[in-house]
Structure formats: structure tokens, C-alpha cells
Amino acid sequence: MQNEEIGPEAVMAWARGLGVELFTGSTGRVFPVGMKASPLLRAWLARLAGQGVALRTRWRWTGFQGQDWCFEVPGGVALLRPRVVVLALGGASWPRLGSDAAWVPWLRDKGVVVAPFRPANMGFRVAWSAQMVRHFGQAAKGVALHVGDRVGRGEWVVTAEGIEGGGIYEVAAAMRDGAEAFVDLAPDLAPEELARRLARAPSKLSVGNRLRRVLGDPLRAALLMEWGRPLPLEPERLAMRAKALHLRHQGAMGIERAISSAGGIAGESLTAGLELKALPGVFAAGEMLDWEAPTGGYLLTGCLATGRLAGRGAAAYLAAARR
């Protein structure tokens, strides 16, 4: 770890040290080979328990009662008054798994500024025509997404609800905030070459079969017919349509199924060591903070880095209090 900071290499080494093998996906993001986080979590908890960390399961923080922190615990209620606290309660995505942002009003009542949560790294709803049903579950490969000044070449999947996947998540924030998205169905071909290939396709073929032959993929042809109608007849104009196909969607999918969330505790409410200015001795880390990062290692790296910073701040605060 350079300069004792947590970066991508350190996080990958940490995961491998817990027995989890990794791979790099089409977007450059890093994932567990098994595509599940639970083995990593179990191994991490086992290591912490072996190091003497006391893990209180089935405890749920329910807010403040005077100066005390109130918890629902097996068999009743516990009131604690800790000398120092590190909060890592997550954002607001996937609330059924516990990340429900229930903590927001309790901290706001204490004077902490919290920016509203929004979905991040999410899919987008699309009202598909009946002709697209046969393509549900298929991945769009070898295409490029252009959103503002961002270009994504990762894969994404067509589902009954819309479009999801790493290639979409790369540009999801800009799309969510209103930027138009365009798909280049043949990013490795110049418009002139694509037009020549379209012109050479046998005229006896149907439009769909001509597009499938030239684009080399039934899904790419289907997307052009779905989002590009009315299709121009001239090869040059059809090529330009395929190179800049307007991605038509009905907005971002809800935060309840987003991979992560944007929003959270505002920077103005935090010290450089991630201590809450309104609550001395209380530190916060991870997706509780108002920041947004792509998935696939980046988000985990950020959470671990802020957790380390908050933990060190808490240790220093506790040491100063003891002195």
C-alpha cells in the first residue's frame, strides 16, 4: 500500500488473502469469480472473530434516547453511551437487505446535513415492443454507449423491465441526471464502411435479415429496429442511425433495486477525519457519505478507505480522551 492508503491493488490483495479469487470484467471492473459477495463476507467475519472482535448480531440501532444510543436486541432494548462510535450503516439501496437509510432522520435531528438519496449503478426502464420479448436475457456485446463526454464499451443485458449491466452502470449517473444516451452498434466500423456493407447486402433479404447480416448480431439488429424507426432507406443515413442510435428509456429503475446509492451525509457536516461536526466522537464511513462511485471494486475500495480513515480518527479521538 503506497503511503499507507487503500487502493485497488491493496483491496484485491485483501480479497485474495481471504481466499476469494477475482477476475476483471469487460468494463475494467473487478469481481469475485463466483459473482457473490457472501463468501468474502463470511471469511472476513471469521477473521475478525478470530482476532477478538466482539460481533453483536441481531442488534438494530433505533435512534437516540436522550444521550443514549438505543438498540433493539434479542429479548428487549439496550441503551448504550459509548465514548466513540463509527457508523457504517450503508445508503438506501436494496432496503430489504438492511440498507434502508432509517438513520437519516435521527442524524438530521442532531444537526447533520444529509443529501437526499438517489439510485446509482442502476438499470433503466424500457417499454419494449412485443418483438423484443425473444431477446430478453441476451447481452448487448461489442457496442458503445455515448452519454455526454463519456463512452462505455462494456456489456449490458436486455430484460423484461429494461436494460441493466456493467455497460449501463458506467454511464448511469449521467443518464439519471438527464443526459441523452446514444448507442453505436458498430463502434469498430467507420460510417462509410458500414454504409458500404449495407449497400452490398442482397436486396431480396428483409430489412431485419439485412441488418442481422451486416451488424453480425440479432440483438443489435433488433435494437436498431426497436429504437431507430422509421428506418431510413439510404445506406448512408441508415449507417448513421446505427452509429448514433437514440437510447429511448422511461427513467432509472428504483433505488430499492439499485446496486448502490448517491447522496448521504454532506461533506460540510464532516471533518477531514470523517467525524460528525454536530456529534463529537461519532464518525461515519462508506455509503453513508455523499459520494458516488461505480461498482466493480471501486465502490468497495472507497468504503474500505473511508472506513479506515474513520477508524483511525476514532482511535485517535479515544486516545486523546483517555489522556
Salt bridges, closest charged atoms under 4 A:
GLU4 OE1 - ARG312 NH1 3.90
ASP68 OD1 - ARG81 NE 2.96
ASP100 OD2 - ARG60 NH2 2.66
GLU164 OE2 - ARG257 NH2 2.83
GLU170 OE2 - ARG29 NH1 3.96
ASP177 OD1 - ARG118 NH1 2.82
ASP177 OD1 - ARG176 NE 3.03
GLU180 OE2 - HIS246 NE2 3.33
ASP184 OD2 - LYS243 NZ 3.02
ASP188 OD2 - ARG153 NH2 3.51
GLU193 OE1 - ARG196 NH2 2.88
GLU193 OE2 - ARG197 NE 2.87
ASP217 OD2 - ARG220 NE 3.75
GLU234 OE1 - ARG237 NH1 3.30
GLU292 OE2 - ARG176 NH1 2.99
